Amino acid sequence: MTRLHRLRLAVPLAVVSLLCLGATVLGAWAYWSGDTVAQRALTVVLAVLFAAGLTLSVTIGVSRPAEEPPWRLVGAVVVLLLVGWGVALLRRSLY
């Protein structure tokens, strides 16, 4: 698998992870003082999940080319995004 193919896998995952992380950080900055302790804790969990997804996405793009696609890393990023979105729904239900 060439570096271009790895980047084609990594860029969409990194963009989605970055957008989610940015929204989480922006929301934390804007609403931190009015949030409850549970909402703050879930916000921190969200930030960690999306940052881990972003890190894995970048790892997919910059790692050494191999013969087969890094499906485990892609799957891990997708799972992190799905879990993060689930936590975001849980956090939203706390209002």
Phi and psi in degrees as GROMACS dihedral restraints (atoms count N, CA, C in turn):
[ dihedral_restraints ]
;  ai    aj    ak    al  type     phi  dphi    fc
    3     4     5     6     1   -79.1    20    10
    4     5     6     7     1   167.5    20    10
    6     7     8     9     1   -63.6    20    10
    7     8     9    10     1   -34.6    20    10
    9    10    11    12     1   -62.9    20    10
   10    11    12    13     1   -41.5    20    10
   12    13    14    15     1   -65.2    20    10
   13    14    15    16     1   -40.1    20    10
   15    16    17    18     1   -63.9    20    10
   16    17    18    19     1   -39.8    20    10
   18    19    20    21     1   -66.6    20    10
   19    20    21    22     1   -35.7    20    10
   21    22    23    24     1   -64.0    20    10
   22    23    24    25     1   -30.7    20    10
   24    25    26    27     1   -76.9    20    10
   25    26    27    28     1   -39.9    20    10
   27    28    29    30     1   -77.5    20    10
   28    29    30    31     1   -38.9    20    10
   30    31    32    33     1   -62.1    20    10
   31    32    33    34     1   -48.7    20    10
   33    34    35    36     1   -62.5    20    10
   34    35    36    37     1   -38.6    20    10
   36    37    38    39     1   -66.0    20    10
   37    38    39    40     1   -39.8    20    10
   39    40    41    42     1   -67.6    20    10
   40    41    42    43     1   -39.3    20    10
   42    43    44    45     1   -64.7    20    10
   43    44    45    46     1   -45.9    20    10
   45    46    47    48     1   -63.5    20    10
   46    47    48    49     1   -43.9    20    10
   48    49    50    51     1   -63.3    20    10
   49    50    51    52     1   -40.8    20    10
   51    52    53    54     1   -67.0    20    10
   52    53    54    55     1   -40.5    20    10
   54    55    56    57     1   -63.5    20    10
   55    56    57    58     1   -43.0    20    10
   57    58    59    60     1   -65.7    20    10
   58    59    60    61     1   -41.9    20    10
   60    61    62    63     1   -64.7    20    10
   61    62    63    64     1   -42.4    20    10
   63    64    65    66     1   -62.5    20    10
   64    65    66    67     1   -42.0    20    10
   66    67    68    69     1   -65.0    20    10
   67    68    69    70     1   -38.1    20    10
   69    70    71    72     1   -65.4    20    10
   70    71    72    73     1   -45.7    20    10
   72    73    74    75     1   -66.5    20    10
   73    74    75    76     1   -42.5    20    10
   75    76    77    78     1   -62.9    20    10
   76    77    78    79     1   -43.1    20    10
   78    79    80    81     1   -65.4    20    10
   79    80    81    82     1   -38.7    20    10
   81    82    83    84     1   -64.3    20    10
   82    83    84    85     1   -42.1    20    10
   84    85    86    87     1   -64.2    20    10
   85    86    87    88     1   -41.0    20    10
   87    88    89    90     1   -77.1    20    10
   88    89    90    91     1   -36.0    20    10
   90    91    92    93     1  -116.5    20    10
   91    92    93    94     1     6.3    20    10
   93    94    95    96     1   -57.0    20    10
   94    95    96    97     1   -43.1    20    10
   96    97    98    99     1   -68.8    20    10
   97    98    99   100     1   -26.2    20    10
   99   100   101   102     1   -95.8    20    10
  100   101   102   103     1    -5.6    20    10
  102   103   104   105     1   -82.1    20    10
  103   104   105   106     1   153.5    20    10
  105   106   107   108     1   -78.9    20    10
  106   107   108   109     1   173.4    20    10
  108   109   110   111     1   -63.7    20    10
  109   110   111   112     1   -40.0    20    10
  111   112   113   114     1   -64.5    20    10
  112   113   114   115     1   -41.5    20    10
  114   115   116   117     1   -65.8    20    10
  115   116   117   118     1   -38.7    20    10
  117   118   119   120     1   -64.9    20    10
  118   119   120   121     1   -41.9    20    10
  120   121   122   123     1   -63.4    20    10
  121   122   123   124     1   -42.4    20    10
  123   124   125   126     1   -67.8    20    10
  124   125   126   127     1   -32.1    20    10
  126   127   128   129     1   -64.6    20    10
  127   128   129   130     1   -41.0    20    10
  129   130   131   132     1   -65.1    20    10
  130   131   132   133     1   -41.7    20    10
  132   133   134   135     1   -60.9    20    10
  133   134   135   136     1   -43.5    20    10
  135   136   137   138     1   -59.8    20    10
  136   137   138   139     1   -45.8    20    10
  138   139   140   141     1   -61.5    20    10
  139   140   141   142     1   -41.4    20    10
  141   142   143   144     1   -66.4    20    10
  142   143   144   145     1   -43.3    20    10
  144   145   146   147     1   -62.3    20    10
  145   146   147   148     1   -47.5    20    10
  147   148   149   150     1   -71.0    20    10
  148   149   150   151     1   -32.9    20    10
  150   151   152   153     1   -67.4    20    10
  151   152   153   154     1   -38.3    20    10
  153   154   155   156     1   -65.3    20    10
  154   155   156   157     1   -40.4    20    10
  156   157   158   159     1   -62.7    20    10
  157   158   159   160     1   -41.0    20    10
  159   160   161   162     1   -64.5    20    10
  160   161   162   163     1   -41.8    20    10
  162   163   164   165     1   -62.6    20    10
  163   164   165   166     1   -44.0    20    10
  165   166   167   168     1   -66.6    20    10
  166   167   168   169     1   -36.1    20    10
  168   169   170   171     1   -63.8    20    10
  169   170   171   172     1   -43.6    20    10
  171   172   173   174     1   -65.3    20    10
  172   173   174   175     1   -37.7    20    10
  174   175   176   177     1   -60.8    20    10
  175   176   177   178     1   -39.4    20    10
  177   178   179   180     1   -59.7    20    10
  178   179   180   181     1   -43.5    20    10
  180   181   182   183     1   -74.8    20    10
  181   182   183   184     1   -31.6    20    10
  183   184   185   186     1  -102.3    20    10
  184   185   186   187     1    -8.0    20    10
  186   187   188   189     1   -73.0    20    10
  187   188   189   190     1   164.4    20    10
  189   190   191   192     1   -64.3    20    10
  190   191   192   193     1   136.8    20    10
  192   193   194   195     1   -59.5    20    10
  193   194   195   196     1   138.4    20    10
  195   196   197   198     1  -125.7    20    10
  196   197   198   199     1   176.5    20    10
  198   199   200   201     1   -76.1    20    10
  199   200   201   202     1   -33.3    20    10
  201   202   203   204     1  -112.7    20    10
  202   203   204   205     1   153.9    20    10
  204   205   206   207     1   -65.8    20    10
  205   206   207   208     1   151.2    20    10
  207   208   209   210     1   -83.0    20    10
  208   209   210   211     1    65.5    20    10
  210   211   212   213     1   -63.8    20    10
  211   212   213   214     1   -30.1    20    10
  213   214   215   216     1   -65.2    20    10
  214   215   216   217     1   -42.4    20    10
  216   217   218   219     1   -67.2    20    10
  217   218   219   220     1   -41.4    20    10
  219   220   221   222     1   -61.7    20    10
  220   221   222   223     1   -44.8    20    10
  222   223   224   225     1   -61.8    20    10
  223   224   225   226     1   -39.2    20    10
  225   226   227   228     1   -64.5    20    10
  226   227   228   229     1   -40.9    20    10
  228   229   230   231     1   -64.8    20    10
  229   230   231   232     1   -43.1    20    10
  231   232   233   234     1   -63.2    20    10
  232   233   234   235     1   -42.4    20    10
  234   235   236   237     1   -63.4    20    10
  235   236   237   238     1   -42.6    20    10
  237   238   239   240     1   -61.7    20    10
  238   239   240   241     1   -41.3    20    10
  240   241   242   243     1   -64.5    20    10
  241   242   243   244     1   -44.7    20    10
  243   244   245   246     1   -64.0    20    10
  244   245   246   247     1   -42.4    20    10
  246   247   248   249     1   -64.6    20    10
  247   248   249   250     1   -41.3    20    10
  249   250   251   252     1   -61.9    20    10
  250   251   252   253     1   -42.4    20    10
  252   253   254   255     1   -66.8    20    10
  253   254   255   256     1   -34.3    20    10
  255   256   257   258     1   -65.1    20    10
  256   257   258   259     1   -42.9    20    10
  258   259   260   261     1   -64.3    20    10
  259   260   261   262     1   -37.5    20    10
  261   262   263   264     1   -63.5    20    10
  262   263   264   265     1   -38.6    20    10
  264   265   266   267     1   -65.3    20    10
  265   266   267   268     1   -40.3    20    10
  267   268   269   270     1   -62.9    20    10
  268   269   270   271     1   -44.0    20    10
  270   271   272   273     1   -62.1    20    10
  271   272   273   274     1   -40.5    20    10
  273   274   275   276     1   -65.0    20    10
  274   275   276   277     1   -32.9    20    10
  276   277   278   279     1   -72.9    20    10
  277   278   279   280     1   -11.5    20    10
  279   280   281   282     1   -76.4    20    10
  280   281   282   283     1   -13.1    20    10
